[in-house]
Amino acid sequence: MSPETQLTVGFDLDMTLIDSRPGIKAAFEALSAETGTFIDTEQTISRLGPPLDQELAYWFPEAEIPAVADRYREIYPTHAIVPSPAMPGAREAVEAVRALGGRAIVVTAKHEPNARLHLDHLGIEPDAVIGWLWAEAKAVALREYEAQVYVGDHVGDVRGARTAGAVSVTVPTGPCPESELRAAGADVVLTDLTELPAWLAEYERTRSA
């Protein structure tokens, strides 16, 4: 990838750009009430990142998971969008990419229509949103958009960035502490997204030198 390539930065969604814990907790509580199946929602929101089907496997028989997943996604907008705030520095991080003449994309394991609802509600406007991709599979979108950097909170995000040949920038604002992110191969660990604009400006200065 040449230095002249336009700066493109990918972002994960859950626990990177948005604190989806309140909304996901509410959606799982509604699903539990509707299905009559016990779901420990505190456990659920403690391990956000992997695809929905992996979480449902803790609570439902394998044969029921496709239908239950569809129902969860149907009720999700009613319960999960409004309670979920932006993470500190999220809007500014996306804006910082644009200020450098770059483009910001969101690459998430979440159901893409629901990801867009979150971003629209919060007024965060990336240049593209790509859903349904988890861990190494995120590299598909990162390569397509020629992203040089991918920002996430989970070791799965680190694997996606490394598979794509992108710089893995992480924030320990989700289920994975700094030690796990570094052990997984993260290139950079920031405290949170408020530190990203300064890091990004230095990265772009070095890249363009």
ABEGO torsion letter per residue (X at the ends): XBAABBBBBBBBABGAABBAAAAAAAAAAAAAAAAGBBBBAAAAAAABGBBAAAAAAAABBAAAAAAAAAAAAAAAAAAAAAABBBBBGAAAAAAAAAAAGBBBBBBBABBAAAAAAAAAAAGBBBABBBBGBBEAAAAAAAAAAGBABBBBABAAAAAAAAAAGBBBBBBAABABBAAAAAAAGBABBBABAAAAAAAAAAAAAAAAX
